[in-house]
């Protein structure tokens, strides 16, 4: 059943191959012991590509290959992804292996290797088992399809410590022509604003100019993927990519009119939903935290404050312990580097159980501790902060820090 997002845009059942002209598949190649570990997304015609990459100075060879492609080439036709091994910190051999992955996929698809992006995710500092990868790509390509099963397999093959698939499809119309945007993601740990251990692949059959695709995508990234955190760690491999192949044959979106705004809004729904899913699947997380800052001097100030709050281990552990410790929130804000008057600040915590006012105009408030525990027992909690410094606002998402996070990451290589 479709869920209406607005009168014009709705989510619908679908996978990464729901937009016209895309095929995909995921298989087990032998990088992992048993689970699917090799995926491929293919557009029947070359697609415009926009991409955003990790800000980590240490970039894995596959990411360096992709950066070189998107810097010099607007057209991409395939993305090949392996999970279980990041091919990171592997030097010249790692880069040659990434290029070989692109070359193998290109030969099997009868396209140029410069139109094939390569992505890897998993353990850092281990060479890829290239015999498995190469034979896997050769096995995978003939099975590419636009079926639901193929789309699910593709989304599964990119996962590492994730506990559920992250996928969304939206549909809308441009001048009466149906258009779809679909996205898949992986991400569970090493998640931090400005790209982190997450892979995000988005496909659309929209007909749109490259400049506007870039503008819509990168502005959405700023307010979605770059506003999430699980553990404050930024990884070496991570990227978000959108491919637009124009197969919907809608009148081209070539100016910032209502059609562009509709596309941008639909894309925002996709990126925000995937971003939230990544945080909800944070390693060991028991709480999903949404932090809203209102009344900041600037949007940048609001974003910095949100990241300071959500990245604070003291804040995260307080929510894990269901402790309404607002003092840790205001302390994290004060250490953020943003200039503000704490005597103007209001802080509330809210969940479906109710809302508790904790701090108002720089003074602590008496509150019912038992009710506060009930509010914080819920899975999803809002941290609401009013600054009274201006009119800027922002929203970000994070999670708590649990015993299980330590266990998962202590045992990751074993």
PyMOL commands that set and color helices and strands:
alter all, ss='L'
color gray80, all
select helices_A, chain A and resi 61-72+91-109+113-115+130-141+148-157+210-223+225-227+258-280+299-311+313-320+326-334+342-344+369-376+403-410
alter helices_A, ss='H'
color red, helices_A
select strands_A, chain A and resi 3-4+10-11+22-27+38-53+75-85+116-123+166-174+177-187+198-204+239-244+288-296+346-351+354-360+363-364+380-386+392-399
alter strands_A, ss='S'
color yellow, strands_A
deselect
rebuild
show_as cartoon
